[in-house]
Amino acid sequence: MTKAELVERIADRTGVSKKDTGVVVNMILDNIGQALLDGDKVELRGFGSFKVKSRRSRLARNPRTGDSVTVPAKQVPYFKASNELKGRLNPDAAGEGDSGD
Amino acid sequence: MTKADIVEDIAQKTGLTKKEVGETVDLFLEEISKLLVDGHHLEIRGFGTFKVKERKERMARNPRTGDAVPVPARRVPVFKVSKMLKDRVATNHIM
C-alpha cells in the first residue's frame, strides 16, 4: 500500500476530497517530523507515541581498520506503539498485559 | 503534542473544519493500524516505514520472585525512521 492508496481510502470514507486529504496527510507527517526536530513528543491515543531519545557520545571501532572512532552524541527519533495497537496484533494474548503505554 | 494540537494546526492552515481534519487524522491512524494487523507494512517516503515483526517465545524472569516465566511468541509493531528524518533529528538539540 502506498500513501496515495491510503489517501484514497480515507477520502472515500470522509467525503473530504482526495486533494485535501492528501494535504492533510502530508501535514500530519510534517507536524510529527517538526515536533521531533524540536525535541518534542507526539502522543496519538490508541496508536502510539513518537519521541526523541538522547544518545551520549561513545567510542566505537571501525570494523575494517580497527581504529577507534568517537561516535558523537545524537538525538534518535523512535516510535512506541500503544498497548491497544500491540493488543490488536495479538488478539489471542488478551490479558497478557505488558505495562506502560 | 497530541492529536488535538495537530488537528487544530491543520484546520487553521487549510481552512477545513476541525471535524473534517479530525476524521481524516483518525482514519489515517486506523488505516495504518489495520495494515499492521493484517501483517502488511507501509512505507512513507521521507518519514519512515511501519511494519510488523515476529518475536519468538522466550523465557524471562519475574523480577520479584525470580521465577522463570515463558513470554509467548507475539507480533510487535515497529516503526523504522527514514534516514532523512533520522539524520535531520540527529544533529538537532544536542544536550
N, CA and C atoms of all chains as a GROMACS GRO file, in nm:
protein
  588
    1MET      N    1   0.086  -0.121   0.000
    1MET     CA    2   0.000   0.000   0.000
    1MET      C    3   0.088   0.124   0.000
    2THR      N    4   0.051   0.219  -0.080
    2THR     CA    5   0.128   0.344  -0.087
    2THR      C    6   0.048   0.454  -0.018
    3LYS      N    7   0.112   0.566  -0.002
    3LYS     CA    8   0.044   0.679   0.059
    3LYS      C    9  -0.077   0.719  -0.024
    4ALA      N   10  -0.062   0.715  -0.158
    4ALA     CA   11  -0.172   0.754  -0.247
    4ALA      C   12  -0.295   0.666  -0.226
    5GLU      N   13  -0.271   0.534  -0.210
    5GLU     CA   14  -0.384   0.443  -0.188
    5GLU      C   15  -0.449   0.470  -0.053
    6LEU      N   16  -0.365   0.499   0.044
    6LEU     CA   17  -0.413   0.529   0.178
    6LEU      C   18  -0.504   0.653   0.175
    7VAL      N   19  -0.457   0.755   0.104
    7VAL     CA   20  -0.532   0.880   0.090
    7VAL      C   21  -0.668   0.852   0.025
    8GLU      N   22  -0.667   0.768  -0.077
    8GLU     CA   23  -0.790   0.737  -0.148
    8GLU      C   24  -0.891   0.668  -0.056
    9ARG      N   25  -0.843   0.572   0.021
    9ARG     CA   26  -0.931   0.502   0.115
    9ARG      C   27  -0.993   0.596   0.216
   10ILE      N   28  -0.909   0.687   0.268
   10ILE     CA   29  -0.959   0.780   0.370
   10ILE      C   30  -1.063   0.873   0.308
   11ALA      N   31  -1.031   0.927   0.190
   11ALA     CA   32  -1.122   1.022   0.125
   11ALA      C   33  -1.257   0.958   0.095
   12ASP      N   34  -1.255   0.829   0.058
   12ASP     CA   35  -1.380   0.757   0.030
   12ASP      C   36  -1.472   0.758   0.150
   13ARG      N   37  -1.415   0.755   0.269
   13ARG     CA   38  -1.498   0.743   0.388
   13ARG      C   39  -1.535   0.876   0.451
   14THR      N   40  -1.453   0.978   0.434
   14THR     CA   41  -1.484   1.106   0.500
   14THR      C   42  -1.564   1.199   0.410
   15GLY      N   43  -1.553   1.180   0.278
   15GLY     CA   44  -1.616   1.274   0.187
   15GLY      C   45  -1.531   1.398   0.164
   16VAL      N   46  -1.419   1.409   0.232
   16VAL     CA   47  -1.324   1.517   0.205
   16VAL      C   48  -1.255   1.480   0.073
   17SER      N   49  -1.226   1.578  -0.011
   17SER     CA   50  -1.168   1.547  -0.142
   17SER      C   51  -1.033   1.480  -0.127
   18LYS      N   52  -0.995   1.404  -0.231
   18LYS     CA   53  -0.865   1.336  -0.228
   18LYS      C   54  -0.752   1.438  -0.215
   19LYS      N   55  -0.771   1.550  -0.284
   19LYS     CA   56  -0.667   1.653  -0.281
   19LYS      C   57  -0.648   1.705  -0.138
   20ASP      N   58  -0.759   1.743  -0.074
   20ASP     CA   59  -0.749   1.793   0.063
   20ASP      C   60  -0.698   1.685   0.159
   21THR      N   61  -0.744   1.562   0.137
   21THR     CA   62  -0.699   1.453   0.224
   21THR      C   63  -0.548   1.435   0.212
   22GLY      N   64  -0.499   1.444   0.087
   22GLY     CA   65  -0.354   1.432   0.065
   22GLY      C   66  -0.279   1.542   0.138
   23VAL      N   67  -0.334   1.662   0.133
   23VAL     CA   68  -0.269   1.775   0.202
   23VAL      C   69  -0.268   1.750   0.353
   24VAL      N   70  -0.382   1.704   0.405
   24VAL     CA   71  -0.391   1.680   0.550
   24VAL      C   72  -0.293   1.572   0.593
   25VAL      N   73  -0.287   1.463   0.515
   25VAL     CA   74  -0.195   1.353   0.550
   25VAL      C   75  -0.051   1.404   0.552
   26ASN      N   76  -0.014   1.482   0.450
   26ASN     CA   77   0.122   1.536   0.449
   26ASN      C   78   0.148   1.627   0.569
   27MET      N   79   0.045   1.701   0.608
   27MET     CA   80   0.062   1.792   0.721
   27MET      C   81   0.073   1.715   0.854
   28ILE      N   82   0.004   1.600   0.861
   28ILE     CA   83   0.019   1.517   0.981
   28ILE      C   84   0.166   1.476   0.994
   29LEU      N   85   0.221   1.428   0.883
   29LEU     CA   86   0.361   1.381   0.885
   29LEU      C   87   0.456   1.496   0.914
   30ASP      N   88   0.427   1.614   0.855
   30ASP     CA   89   0.512   1.731   0.881
   30ASP      C   90   0.508   1.771   1.028
   31ASN      N   91   0.387   1.765   1.085
   31ASN     CA   92   0.371   1.801   1.226
   31ASN      C   93   0.452   1.709   1.316
   32ILE      N   94   0.444   1.580   1.287
   32ILE     CA   95   0.519   1.483   1.369
   32ILE      C   96   0.668   1.506   1.350
   33GLY      N   97   0.710   1.521   1.224
   33GLY     CA   98   0.852   1.542   1.195
   33GLY      C   99   0.905   1.668   1.263
   34GLN      N  100   0.827   1.774   1.257
   34GLN     CA  101   0.870   1.900   1.316
   34GLN      C  102   0.881   1.889   1.469
   35ALA      N  103   0.782   1.820   1.527
   35ALA     CA  104   0.786   1.802   1.672
   35ALA      C  105   0.914   1.728   1.712
   36LEU      N  106   0.950   1.627   1.636
   36LEU     CA  107   1.071   1.550   1.667
   36LEU      C  108   1.195   1.638   1.650
   37LEU      N  109   1.194   1.721   1.547
   37LEU     CA  110   1.305   1.814   1.527
   37LEU      C  111   1.317   1.911   1.644
   38ASP      N  112   1.202   1.946   1.701
   38ASP     CA  113   1.202   2.038   1.816
   38ASP      C  114   1.231   1.966   1.947
   39GLY      N  115   1.250   1.834   1.939
   39GLY     CA  116   1.275   1.757   2.060
   39GLY      C  117   1.149   1.729   2.140
   40ASP      N  118   1.035   1.750   2.077
   40ASP     CA  119   0.904   1.730   2.138
   40ASP      C  120   0.855   1.588   2.118
   41LYS      N  121   0.757   1.546   2.198
   41LYS     CA  122   0.698   1.416   2.170
   41LYS      C  123   0.556   1.432   2.120
   42VAL      N  124   0.509   1.334   2.046
   42VAL     CA  125   0.375   1.337   1.991
   42VAL      C  126   0.301   1.214   2.039
   43GLU      N  127   0.189   1.236   2.111
   43GLU     CA  128   0.113   1.123   2.161
   43GLU      C  129  -0.016   1.109   2.086
   44LEU      N  130  -0.034   0.994   2.022
   44LEU     CA  131  -0.156   0.968   1.947
   44LEU      C  132  -0.228   0.852   2.013
   45ARG      N  133  -0.331   0.886   2.092
   45ARG     CA  134  -0.406   0.788   2.170
   45ARG      C  135  -0.450   0.668   2.087
   46GLY      N  136  -0.425   0.552   2.139
   46GLY     CA  137  -0.472   0.430   2.073
   46GLY      C  138  -0.380   0.384   1.962
   47PHE      N  139  -0.281   0.468   1.928
   47PHE     CA  140  -0.190   0.433   1.820
   47PHE      C  141  -0.047   0.419   1.873
   48GLY      N  142   0.002   0.525   1.930
   48GLY     CA  143   0.136   0.519   1.987
   48GLY      C  144   0.193   0.658   2.002
   49SER      N  145   0.320   0.665   2.038
   49SER     CA  146   0.382   0.796   2.051
   49SER      C  147   0.517   0.799   1.983
   50PHE      N  148   0.549   0.916   1.933
   50PHE     CA  149   0.678   0.940   1.870
   50PHE      C  150   0.760   1.025   1.966
   51LYS      N  151   0.882   0.982   1.993
   51LYS     CA  152   0.967   1.056   2.086
   51LYS      C  153   1.109   1.063   2.035
   52VAL      N  154   1.189   1.140   2.104
   52VAL     CA  155   1.330   1.151   2.070
   52VAL      C  156   1.412   1.109   2.192
   53LYS      N  157   1.508   1.022   2.170
   53LYS     CA  158   1.597   0.980   2.278
   53LYS      C  159   1.734   1.044   2.256
   54SER      N  160   1.800   1.079   2.366
   54SER     CA  161   1.936   1.131   2.355
   54SER      C  162   2.033   1.016   2.368
   55ARG      N  163   2.127   1.010   2.278
   55ARG     CA  164   2.234   0.912   2.290
   55ARG      C  165   2.363   0.986   2.321
   56ARG      N  166   2.432   0.940   2.425
   56ARG     CA  167   2.560   1.004   2.457
   56ARG      C  168   2.665   0.967   2.352
   57SER      N  169   2.769   1.046   2.344
   57SER     CA  170   2.876   1.011   2.251
   57SER      C  171   2.947   0.887   2.306
   58ARG      N  172   2.997   0.806   2.218
   58ARG     CA  173   3.063   0.684   2.264
   58ARG      C  174   3.180   0.652   2.172
   59LEU      N  175   3.265   0.564   2.224
   59LEU     CA  176   3.381   0.523   2.147
   59LEU      C  177   3.345   0.393   2.074
   60ALA      N  178   3.367   0.390   1.944
   60ALA     CA  179   3.339   0.267   1.870
   60ALA      C  180   3.460   0.236   1.784
   61ARG      N  181   3.451   0.124   1.713
   61ARG     CA  182   3.565   0.087   1.628
   61ARG      C  183   3.523   0.077   1.484
   62ASN      N  184   3.611   0.121   1.398
   62ASN     CA  185   3.590   0.098   1.256
   62ASN      C  186   3.618  -0.050   1.232
   63PRO      N  187   3.514  -0.126   1.193
   63PRO     CA  188   3.532  -0.270   1.184
   63PRO      C  189   3.635  -0.310   1.079
   64ARG      N  190   3.658  -0.225   0.983
   64ARG     CA  191   3.754  -0.261   0.879
   64ARG      C  192   3.898  -0.240   0.926
   65THR      N  193   3.923  -0.125   0.986
   65THR     CA  194   4.060  -0.092   1.021
   65THR      C  195   4.093  -0.118   1.167
   66GLY      N  196   3.990  -0.130   1.251
   66GLY     CA  197   4.015  -0.150   1.393
   66GLY      C  198   4.045  -0.021   1.467
   67ASP      N  199   4.051   0.090   1.397
   67ASP     CA  200   4.074   0.219   1.462
   67ASP      C  201   3.956   0.254   1.552
   68SER      N  202   3.985   0.317   1.666
   68SER     CA  203   3.870   0.362   1.743
   68SER      C  204   3.828   0.500   1.696
   69VAL      N  205   3.698   0.518   1.690
   69VAL     CA  206   3.641   0.644   1.645
   69VAL      C  207   3.537   0.688   1.745
   70THR      N  208   3.524   0.819   1.760
   70THR     CA  209   3.423   0.870   1.852
   70THR      C  210   3.293   0.890   1.776
   71VAL      N  211   3.187   0.825   1.825
   71VAL     CA  212   3.054   0.848   1.767
   71VAL      C  213   2.994   0.964   1.847
   72PRO      N  214   2.963   1.074   1.780
   72PRO     CA  215   2.916   1.191   1.856
   72PRO      C  216   2.779   1.170   1.920
   73ALA      N  217   2.748   1.247   2.022
   73ALA     CA  218   2.616   1.245   2.084
   73ALA      C  219   2.513   1.278   1.978
   74LYS      N  220   2.399   1.214   1.987
   74LYS     CA  221   2.295   1.248   1.890
   74LYS      C  222   2.156   1.222   1.945
   75GLN      N  223   2.059   1.272   1.873
   75GLN     CA  224   1.919   1.253   1.909
   75GLN      C  225   1.861   1.148   1.814
   76VAL      N  226   1.792   1.049   1.871
   76VAL     CA  227   1.736   0.943   1.788
   76VAL      C  228   1.585   0.939   1.802
   77PRO      N  229   1.513   0.959   1.692
   77PRO     CA  230   1.367   0.951   1.699
   77PRO      C  231   1.322   0.806   1.704
   78TYR      N  232   1.216   0.778   1.780
   78TYR     CA  233   1.162   0.642   1.781
   78TYR      C  234   1.012   0.645   1.806
   79PHE      N  235   0.950   0.532   1.774
   79PHE     CA  236   0.806   0.518   1.789
   79PHE      C  237   0.777   0.411   1.892
   80LYS      N  238   0.686   0.440   1.984
   80LYS     CA  239   0.644   0.340   2.080
   80LYS      C  240   0.496   0.312   2.056
   81ALA      N  241   0.466   0.189   2.019
   81ALA     CA  242   0.327   0.154   1.989
   81ALA      C  243   0.245   0.152   2.117
   82SER      N  244   0.119   0.188   2.109
   82SER     CA  245   0.031   0.185   2.226
   82SER      C  246  -0.001   0.040   2.261
   83ASN      N  247  -0.040   0.019   2.387
   83ASN     CA  248  -0.081  -0.115   2.427
   83ASN      C  249  -0.201  -0.161   2.346
   84GLU      N  250  -0.286  -0.066   2.309
   84GLU     CA  251  -0.404  -0.101   2.230
   84GLU      C  252  -0.363  -0.162   2.096
   85LEU      N  253  -0.268  -0.095   2.029
   85LEU     CA  254  -0.223  -0.146   1.898
   85LEU      C  255  -0.151  -0.279   1.915
   86LYS      N  256  -0.068  -0.289   2.019
   86LYS     CA  257   0.002  -0.415   2.043
   86LYS      C  258  -0.098  -0.527   2.067
   87GLY      N  259  -0.203  -0.495   2.142
   87GLY     CA  260  -0.306  -0.594   2.171
   87GLY      C  261  -0.380  -0.638   2.046
   88ARG      N  262  -0.404  -0.542   1.956
   88ARG     CA  263  -0.476  -0.579   1.833
   88ARG      C  264  -0.393  -0.672   1.745
   89LEU      N  265  -0.262  -0.663   1.757
   89LEU     CA  266  -0.175  -0.751   1.677
   89LEU      C  267  -0.166  -0.891   1.737
   90ASN      N  268  -0.209  -0.903   1.863
   90ASN     CA  269  -0.201  -1.032   1.932
   90ASN      C  270  -0.333  -1.064   2.000
   91PRO      N  271  -0.437  -1.085   1.922
   91PRO     CA  272  -0.571  -1.100   1.980
   91PRO      C  273  -0.581  -1.219   2.075
   92ASP      N  274  -0.499  -1.322   2.056
   92ASP     CA  275  -0.508  -1.441   2.141
   92ASP      C  276  -0.444  -1.420   2.277
   93ALA      N  277  -0.356  -1.321   2.284
   93ALA     CA  278  -0.280  -1.299   2.407
   93ALA      C  279  -0.352  -1.202   2.501
   94ALA      N  280  -0.484  -1.190   2.487
   94ALA     CA  281  -0.558  -1.093   2.567
   94ALA      C  282  -0.529  -1.112   2.715
   95GLY      N  283  -0.503  -1.000   2.780
   95GLY     CA  284  -0.479  -1.006   2.923
   95GLY      C  285  -0.333  -1.029   2.958
   96GLU      N  286  -0.250  -1.050   2.855
   96GLU     CA  287  -0.107  -1.070   2.880
   96GLU      C  288  -0.038  -0.945   2.928
   97GLY      N  289  -0.109  -0.836   2.938
   97GLY     CA  290  -0.062  -0.701   2.963
   97GLY      C  291   0.086  -0.678   2.990
   98ASP      N  292   0.162  -0.622   2.896
   98ASP     CA  293   0.288  -0.563   2.936
   98ASP      C  294   0.252  -0.423   2.980
   99SER      N  295   0.325  -0.372   3.076
   99SER     CA  296   0.286  -0.245   3.135
   99SER      C  297   0.335  -0.128   3.052
  100GLY      N  298   0.306  -0.011   3.097
  100GLY     CA  299   0.348   0.109   3.026
  100GLY      C  300   0.252   0.139   2.913
  101ASP      N  301   0.284   0.240   2.835
  101ASP     CA  302   0.193   0.277   2.725
  101ASP      C  303   0.255   0.241   2.592
  102MET      N  304   0.287   1.706   2.234
  102MET     CA  305   0.188   1.736   2.130
  102MET      C  306   0.090   1.621   2.119
  103THR      N  307  -0.038   1.652   2.108
  103THR     CA  308  -0.140   1.548   2.098
  103THR      C  309  -0.213   1.559   1.964
  104LYS      N  310  -0.304   1.466   1.943
  104LYS     CA  311  -0.381   1.467   1.820
  104LYS      C  312  -0.459   1.598   1.806
  105ALA      N  313  -0.515   1.644   1.918
  105ALA     CA  314  -0.593   1.768   1.914
  105ALA      C  315  -0.509   1.885   1.864
  106ASP      N  316  -0.383   1.892   1.907
  106ASP     CA  317  -0.294   2.000   1.862
  106ASP      C  318  -0.271   1.992   1.712
  107ILE      N  319  -0.252   1.870   1.663
  107ILE     CA  320  -0.226   1.851   1.521
  107ILE      C  321  -0.349   1.891   1.439
  108VAL      N  322  -0.466   1.846   1.486
  108VAL     CA  323  -0.592   1.877   1.416
  108VAL      C  324  -0.612   2.029   1.411
  109GLU      N  325  -0.591   2.092   1.522
  109GLU     CA  326  -0.608   2.237   1.532
  109GLU      C  327  -0.517   2.310   1.432
  110ASP      N  328  -0.392   2.270   1.429
  110ASP     CA  329  -0.293   2.332   1.341
  110ASP      C  330  -0.332   2.315   1.194
  111ILE      N  331  -0.372   2.193   1.159
  111ILE     CA  332  -0.404   2.165   1.019
  111ILE      C  333  -0.532   2.237   0.978
  112ALA      N  334  -0.632   2.238   1.067
  112ALA     CA  335  -0.759   2.306   1.036
  112ALA      C  336  -0.733   2.454   1.010
  113GLN      N  337  -0.648   2.511   1.093
  113GLN     CA  338  -0.618   2.652   1.080
  113GLN      C  339  -0.548   2.684   0.947
  114LYS      N  340  -0.453   2.598   0.911
  114LYS     CA  341  -0.376   2.626   0.790
  114LYS      C  342  -0.451   2.594   0.662
  115THR      N  343  -0.543   2.498   0.667
  115THR     CA  344  -0.611   2.458   0.543
  115THR      C  345  -0.748   2.522   0.526
  116GLY      N  346  -0.810   2.567   0.635
  116GLY     CA  347  -0.946   2.617   0.625
  116GLY      C  348  -1.050   2.506   0.629
  117LEU      N  349  -1.006   2.381   0.639
  117LEU     CA  350  -1.101   2.271   0.658
  117LEU      C  351  -1.153   2.276   0.800
  118THR      N  352  -1.271   2.216   0.823
  118THR     CA  353  -1.324   2.218   0.959
  118THR      C  354  -1.244   2.120   1.046
  119LYS      N  355  -1.252   2.144   1.180
  119LYS     CA  356  -1.182   2.054   1.270
  119LYS      C  357  -1.240   1.914   1.261
  120LYS      N  358  -1.370   1.908   1.232
  120LYS     CA  359  -1.435   1.777   1.219
  120LYS      C  360  -1.375   1.700   1.100
  121GLU      N  361  -1.363   1.770   0.987
  121GLU     CA  362  -1.307   1.704   0.868
  121GLU      C  363  -1.163   1.658   0.893
  122VAL      N  364  -1.086   1.748   0.951
  122VAL     CA  365  -0.945   1.714   0.975
  122VAL      C  366  -0.936   1.601   1.079
  123GLY      N  367  -1.018   1.612   1.183
  123GLY     CA  368  -1.016   1.511   1.289
  123GLY      C  369  -1.049   1.373   1.235
  124GLU      N  370  -1.152   1.366   1.150
  124GLU     CA  371  -1.189   1.236   1.092
  124GLU      C  372  -1.077   1.182   1.004
  125THR      N  373  -1.014   1.272   0.929
  125THR     CA  374  -0.905   1.230   0.841
  125THR      C  375  -0.788   1.177   0.922
  126VAL      N  376  -0.754   1.247   1.029
  126VAL     CA  377  -0.642   1.203   1.114
  126VAL      C  378  -0.675   1.066   1.177
  127ASP      N  379  -0.798   1.054   1.229
  127ASP     CA  380  -0.838   0.927   1.291
  127ASP      C  381  -0.831   0.811   1.191
  128LEU      N  382  -0.883   0.836   1.071
  128LEU     CA  383  -0.883   0.729   0.971
  128LEU      C  384  -0.741   0.696   0.926
  129PHE      N  385  -0.659   0.797   0.918
  129PHE     CA  386  -0.519   0.775   0.880
  129PHE      C  387  -0.454   0.677   0.978
  130LEU      N  388  -0.472   0.702   1.107
  130LEU     CA  389  -0.413   0.615   1.208
  130LEU      C  390  -0.479   0.477   1.207
  131GLU      N  391  -0.611   0.477   1.187
  131GLU     CA  392  -0.683   0.350   1.185
  131GLU      C  393  -0.642   0.264   1.065
  132GLU      N  394  -0.623   0.327   0.950
  132GLU     CA  395  -0.582   0.250   0.831
  132GLU      C  396  -0.442   0.192   0.849
  133ILE      N  397  -0.353   0.268   0.910
  133ILE     CA  398  -0.218   0.214   0.934
  133ILE      C  399  -0.228   0.097   1.032
  134SER      N  400  -0.309   0.114   1.138
  134SER     CA  401  -0.325   0.005   1.235
  134SER      C  402  -0.376  -0.121   1.167
  135LYS      N  403  -0.477  -0.102   1.079
  135LYS     CA  404  -0.536  -0.218   1.010
  135LYS      C  405  -0.433  -0.288   0.923
  136LEU      N  406  -0.353  -0.210   0.853
  136LEU     CA  407  -0.249  -0.269   0.768
  136LEU      C  408  -0.157  -0.356   0.852
  137LEU      N  409  -0.119  -0.306   0.969
  137LEU     CA  410  -0.028  -0.379   1.055
  137LEU      C  411  -0.094  -0.506   1.108
  138VAL      N  412  -0.221  -0.494   1.149
  138VAL     CA  413  -0.294  -0.611   1.197
  138VAL      C  414  -0.298  -0.719   1.089
  139ASP      N  415  -0.313  -0.676   0.964
  139ASP     CA  416  -0.316  -0.771   0.852
  139ASP      C  417  -0.175  -0.817   0.812
  140GLY      N  418  -0.076  -0.768   0.882
  140GLY     CA  419   0.061  -0.813   0.854
  140GLY      C  420   0.130  -0.739   0.741
  141HIS      N  421   0.070  -0.631   0.694
  141HIS     CA  422   0.132  -0.553   0.587
  141HIS      C  423   0.225  -0.446   0.643
  142HIS      N  424   0.302  -0.387   0.556
  142HIS     CA  425   0.382  -0.274   0.601
  142HIS      C  426   0.348  -0.151   0.515
  143LEU      N  427   0.387  -0.037   0.564
  143LEU     CA  428   0.360   0.086   0.492
  143LEU      C  429   0.484   0.173   0.493
  144GLU      N  430   0.532   0.204   0.374
  144GLU     CA  431   0.649   0.291   0.364
  144GLU      C  432   0.604   0.431   0.326
  145ILE      N  433   0.643   0.529   0.405
  145ILE     CA  434   0.611   0.668   0.374
  145ILE      C  435   0.742   0.740   0.349
  146ARG      N  436   0.764   0.777   0.225
  146ARG     CA  437   0.890   0.839   0.185
  146ARG      C  438   0.925   0.962   0.270
  147GLY      N  439   1.046   0.967   0.315
  147GLY     CA  440   1.092   1.084   0.388
  147GLY      C  441   1.046   1.084   0.533
  148PHE      N  442   0.969   0.982   0.571
  148PHE     CA  443   0.919   0.976   0.708
  148PHE      C  444   0.962   0.846   0.776
  149GLY      N  445   0.919   0.735   0.719
  149GLY     CA  446   0.961   0.608   0.776
  149GLY      C  447   0.872   0.494   0.731
  150THR      N  448   0.896   0.378   0.788
  150THR     CA  449   0.821   0.258   0.750
  150THR      C  450   0.760   0.194   0.874
  151PHE      N  451   0.630   0.167   0.866
  151PHE     CA  452   0.564   0.091   0.972
  151PHE      C  453   0.562  -0.054   0.930
  152LYS      N  454   0.604  -0.143   1.019
  152LYS     CA  455   0.591  -0.284   0.988
  152LYS      C  456   0.572  -0.368   1.113
  153VAL      N  457   0.553  -0.497   1.090
  153VAL     CA  458   0.528  -0.589   1.200
  153VAL      C  459   0.644  -0.686   1.209
  154LYS      N  460   0.693  -0.706   1.329
  154LYS     CA  461   0.799  -0.806   1.348
  154LYS      C  462   0.746  -0.919   1.433
  155GLU      N  463   0.794  -1.038   1.402
  155GLU     CA  464   0.757  -1.156   1.481
  155GLU      C  465   0.861  -1.173   1.590
  156ARG      N  466   0.814  -1.193   1.712
  156ARG     CA  467   0.906  -1.224   1.822
  156ARG      C  468   0.881  -1.368   1.864
  157LYS      N  469   0.989  -1.443   1.876
  157LYS     CA  470   0.976  -1.583   1.918
  157LYS      C  471   0.946  -1.590   2.066
  158GLU      N  472   0.895  -1.704   2.108
  158GLU     CA  473   0.875  -1.726   2.251
  158GLU      C  474   1.011  -1.725   2.321
  159ARG      N  475   1.014  -1.668   2.440
  159ARG     CA  476   1.139  -1.671   2.514
  159ARG      C  477   1.109  -1.685   2.663
  160MET      N  478   1.212  -1.721   2.737
  160MET     CA  479   1.194  -1.732   2.881
  160MET      C  480   1.240  -1.601   2.944
  161ALA      N  481   1.161  -1.553   3.037
  161ALA     CA  482   1.201  -1.433   3.110
  161ALA      C  483   1.185  -1.463   3.258
  162ARG      N  484   1.219  -1.366   3.341
  162ARG     CA  485   1.205  -1.390   3.484
  162ARG      C  486   1.113  -1.289   3.548
  163ASN      N  487   1.036  -1.335   3.640
  163ASN     CA  488   0.959  -1.245   3.724
  163ASN      C  489   1.059  -1.178   3.817
  164PRO      N  490   1.076  -1.047   3.803
  164PRO     CA  491   1.181  -0.981   3.879
  164PRO      C  492   1.157  -0.986   4.030
  165ARG      N  493   1.032  -1.002   4.071
  165ARG     CA  494   1.006  -1.006   4.214
  165ARG      C  495   1.039  -1.142   4.274
  166THR      N  496   0.993  -1.248   4.206
  166THR     CA  497   1.010  -1.381   4.264
  166THR      C  498   1.130  -1.455   4.207
  167GLY      N  499   1.179  -1.412   4.090
  167GLY     CA  500   1.290  -1.482   4.028
  167GLY      C  501   1.246  -1.605   3.950
  168ASP      N  502   1.115  -1.632   3.947
  168ASP     CA  503   1.066  -1.747   3.872
  168ASP      C  504   1.084  -1.726   3.722
  169ALA      N  505   1.115  -1.834   3.651
  169ALA     CA  506   1.122  -1.826   3.506
  169ALA      C  507   0.981  -1.835   3.450
  170VAL      N  508   0.946  -1.740   3.363
  170VAL     CA  509   0.814  -1.744   3.301
  170VAL      C  510   0.830  -1.733   3.149
  171PRO      N  511   0.753  -1.812   3.075
  171PRO     CA  512   0.763  -1.803   2.929
  171PRO      C  513   0.693  -1.677   2.877
  172VAL      N  514   0.757  -1.604   2.788
  172VAL     CA  515   0.691  -1.494   2.718
  172VAL      C  516   0.650  -1.551   2.583
  173PRO      N  517   0.520  -1.558   2.556
  173PRO     CA  518   0.476  -1.625   2.434
  173PRO      C  519   0.520  -1.551   2.307
  174ALA      N  520   0.529  -1.624   2.198
  174ALA     CA  521   0.558  -1.562   2.068
  174ALA      C  522   0.452  -1.457   2.040
  175ARG      N  523   0.493  -1.346   1.983
  175ARG     CA  524   0.396  -1.242   1.953
  175ARG      C  525   0.443  -1.155   1.839
  176ARG      N  526   0.351  -1.073   1.792
  176ARG     CA  527   0.383  -0.980   1.684
  176ARG      C  528   0.393  -0.840   1.744
  177VAL      N  529   0.496  -0.767   1.707
  177VAL     CA  530   0.508  -0.630   1.757
  177VAL      C  531   0.515  -0.531   1.642
  178PRO      N  532   0.444  -0.419   1.657
  178PRO     CA  533   0.451  -0.315   1.554
  178PRO      C  534   0.582  -0.238   1.571
  179VAL      N  535   0.650  -0.213   1.462
  179VAL     CA  536   0.772  -0.132   1.470
  179VAL      C  537   0.769  -0.022   1.366
  180PHE      N  538   0.837   0.085   1.396
  180PHE     CA  539   0.848   0.196   1.302
  180PHE      C  540   0.996   0.221   1.280
  181LYS      N  541   1.037   0.217   1.155
  181LYS     CA  542   1.175   0.247   1.123
  181LYS      C  543   1.180   0.388   1.063
  182VAL      N  544   1.247   0.475   1.132
  182VAL     CA  545   1.254   0.614   1.089
  182VAL      C  546   1.335   0.623   0.959
  183SER      N  547   1.290   0.702   0.865
  183SER     CA  548   1.365   0.718   0.740
  183SER      C  549   1.501   0.781   0.770
  184LYS      N  550   1.596   0.750   0.684
  184LYS     CA  551   1.731   0.802   0.704
  184LYS      C  552   1.728   0.955   0.704
  185MET      N  553   1.646   1.010   0.617
  185MET     CA  554   1.641   1.156   0.606
  185MET      C  555   1.597   1.219   0.738
  186LEU      N  556   1.488   1.167   0.794
  186LEU     CA  557   1.437   1.224   0.919
  186LEU      C  558   1.535   1.198   1.034
  187LYS      N  559   1.592   1.076   1.033
  187LYS     CA  560   1.687   1.040   1.138
  187LYS      C  561   1.807   1.136   1.138
  188ASP      N  562   1.859   1.159   1.017
  188ASP     CA  563   1.976   1.247   1.005
  188ASP      C  564   1.943   1.390   1.047
  189ARG      N  565   1.823   1.434   1.011
  189ARG     CA  566   1.785   1.572   1.047
  189ARG      C  567   1.771   1.586   1.198
  190VAL      N  568   1.710   1.486   1.261
  190VAL     CA  569   1.690   1.494   1.406
  190VAL      C  570   1.822   1.476   1.481
  191ALA      N  571   1.910   1.391   1.426
  191ALA     CA  572   2.035   1.355   1.496
  191ALA      C  573   2.117   1.476   1.536
  192THR      N  574   2.124   1.571   1.445
  192THR     CA  575   2.214   1.684   1.466
  192THR      C  576   2.147   1.799   1.539
  193ASN      N  577   2.022   1.777   1.578
  193ASN     CA  578   1.944   1.882   1.641
  193ASN      C  579   1.948   1.872   1.793
  194HIS      N  580   1.945   1.984   1.858
  194HIS     CA  581   1.922   1.987   2.003
  194HIS      C  582   2.006   1.889   2.082
  195ILE      N  583   2.134   1.887   2.056
  195ILE     CA  584   2.222   1.803   2.138
  195ILE      C  585   2.228   1.865   2.278
  196MET      N  586   2.202   1.781   2.378
  196MET     CA  587   2.205   1.836   2.514
  196MET      C  588   2.334   1.796   2.585
   0.00000   0.00000   0.00000
